[in-house]
Amino acid sequence: MNLNHIFPLTTLVRRGQPKSLAVVIGIYLAVSAIVKIADWLVGWLPLVGAILWALFWLVGIYCAAGIIVAVLSYFGSGD
């Protein structure tokens, strides 16, 4: 299954180059941190905070899945 359309950063990962994996993981962690800060800033708003919380939660799941796919791509077969 090709997940490059869902996780385009995975195409930057090169097998045998740990720096490429570290860069992709760093990008996903940075996005996750930015989303967490935004959640902290607007989370106190009653309705908007609840809607954005759900959106931010989905972004966090996407980033976690992206990291997993990047690691699998790095350690996966060369096919």
Summary of the structure (lengths in Angstrom):
residues: 79
radius of gyration: 15.0
end to end distance: 11.9
largest distance: 49.3
contacts: 195
relative contact order: 0.20
helix: 76%
strand: 0%
